[in-house]
Amino acid sequence: MANEPQQPEQQETSFEIQIPPDLEPGAYANFLSVWHTPFEFTLDFAATQPSQPTESGVKVPTRVVARLRVPPPVMTDIIAVLNENVARYQQTFGDIHRPQGGETPTHDRTEDRPGAGGYH
């Protein structure tokens, strides 16, 4: 009988999440801008400020409260976890509705910025 290589036994991985005290309160964001390169996605979470009229419409200033850079393989995990959590939320609390029943527009910036994704 030949010596066959033994497969290492699978061990469970558990993460101990530690949050620095200055990050414990979190940050409020009601706007997300997403863009990407071949190597990473960049997510800018922001809070909108009061809108300002302009000659061509309305300008809404936003202040970025957190910027995350994520490799593409991890991005697919984030999307899956968000979808799972939204489904659980809706099972518990019901469907999520936008205020005033309106849809938030998605702006596509790909024409003037190659590699940029849409944002909303």
C-alpha positions as CSV (number, residue, x, y, z in Angstrom):
1,M,0.0,0.0,0.0
2,A,1.5,3.3,-1.1
3,N,1.6,6.2,1.2
4,E,-1.1,8.6,0.1
5,P,-0.9,12.2,1.1
6,Q,-3.5,13.0,3.8
7,Q,-5.8,15.9,3.4
8,P,-5.6,18.4,6.3
9,E,-8.7,18.3,8.4
10,Q,-11.0,21.3,7.7
11,Q,-11.1,23.7,10.7
12,E,-13.7,26.3,11.3
13,T,-12.6,29.9,11.1
14,S,-14.1,32.4,13.3
15,F,-13.3,36.2,13.2
16,E,-13.1,38.3,16.3
17,I,-14.2,41.7,15.2
18,Q,-12.6,44.5,17.2
19,I,-13.8,48.1,16.7
20,P,-11.6,51.0,17.8
21,P,-13.4,53.3,20.2
22,D,-13.4,56.2,17.8
23,L,-15.2,54.1,15.2
24,E,-17.9,52.6,17.5
25,P,-20.5,55.3,16.9
26,G,-20.4,54.7,13.1
27,A,-21.2,57.2,10.5
28,Y,-24.5,58.1,8.9
29,A,-24.6,57.8,5.1
30,N,-27.6,58.2,2.7
31,F,-25.6,58.3,-0.6
32,L,-23.2,55.9,-2.2
33,S,-20.8,56.5,-5.1
34,V,-19.2,53.4,-6.6
35,W,-16.4,53.2,-9.2
36,H,-13.8,50.7,-10.1
37,T,-10.5,49.9,-11.7
38,P,-9.4,46.4,-12.9
39,F,-8.0,45.8,-9.4
40,E,-10.5,47.3,-6.9
41,F,-13.9,48.8,-6.3
42,T,-14.1,52.1,-4.4
43,L,-17.2,52.8,-2.4
44,D,-17.6,56.3,-1.1
45,F,-20.3,56.5,1.6
46,A,-21.6,60.1,2.0
47,A,-24.2,62.2,3.7
48,T,-26.1,64.7,1.5
49,Q,-26.2,68.4,2.4
50,P,-29.1,70.8,1.7
51,S,-29.6,71.2,-2.1
52,Q,-28.7,74.4,-3.8
53,P,-30.4,75.8,-7.0
54,T,-28.1,76.3,-10.0
55,E,-28.7,77.8,-13.4
56,S,-29.2,74.3,-14.9
57,G,-31.0,72.6,-12.1
58,V,-30.1,71.6,-8.5
59,K,-26.8,70.8,-6.9
60,V,-26.7,68.5,-3.9
61,P,-23.4,68.7,-2.0
62,T,-22.3,65.4,-0.4
63,R,-19.7,64.9,2.3
64,V,-17.9,61.5,2.2
65,V,-17.9,59.9,5.6
66,A,-16.1,56.7,4.7
67,R,-14.2,55.4,1.6
68,L,-13.7,51.6,1.2
69,R,-11.4,50.0,-1.4
70,V,-12.4,46.4,-2.0
71,P,-10.9,43.7,-4.3
72,P,-13.3,42.3,-6.9
73,P,-13.6,38.8,-5.3
74,V,-14.5,40.3,-1.9
75,M,-17.1,42.6,-3.6
76,T,-19.1,39.6,-4.7
77,D,-19.1,38.4,-1.1
78,I,-20.3,41.8,0.1
79,I,-23.2,41.8,-2.4
80,A,-24.2,38.3,-1.3
81,V,-24.1,39.2,2.4
82,L,-26.1,42.4,1.8
83,N,-28.7,40.5,-0.3
84,E,-29.0,37.9,2.5
85,N,-29.4,40.5,5.2
86,V,-31.9,42.6,3.3
87,A,-34.0,39.4,2.8
88,R,-33.9,38.7,6.5
89,Y,-34.8,42.3,7.3
90,Q,-37.8,42.2,5.0
91,Q,-38.9,38.8,6.5
92,T,-38.9,40.4,9.9
93,F,-40.1,44.0,9.2
94,G,-41.7,43.9,5.8
95,D,-40.8,45.3,2.5
96,I,-38.5,48.3,2.3
97,H,-40.2,51.4,0.7
98,R,-38.5,54.6,-0.4
99,P,-39.9,57.8,1.2
100,Q,-42.6,59.4,-0.9
101,G,-42.7,56.2,-3.0
102,G,-40.2,57.6,-5.4
103,E,-37.2,55.9,-7.0
104,T,-33.7,57.3,-6.4
105,P,-32.1,57.9,-9.7
106,T,-28.9,56.1,-10.6
107,H,-26.4,58.3,-12.4
108,D,-24.1,56.6,-14.9
109,R,-20.8,58.3,-15.2
110,T,-19.1,55.8,-17.5
111,E,-19.2,58.1,-20.5
112,D,-17.0,60.7,-19.1
113,R,-14.9,58.5,-16.8
114,P,-13.7,55.1,-18.2
115,G,-13.7,52.5,-15.4
116,A,-16.2,54.4,-13.4
117,G,-19.3,52.6,-12.3
118,G,-22.7,54.2,-11.9
119,Y,-23.6,55.6,-8.5
120,H,-26.7,56.7,-6.6
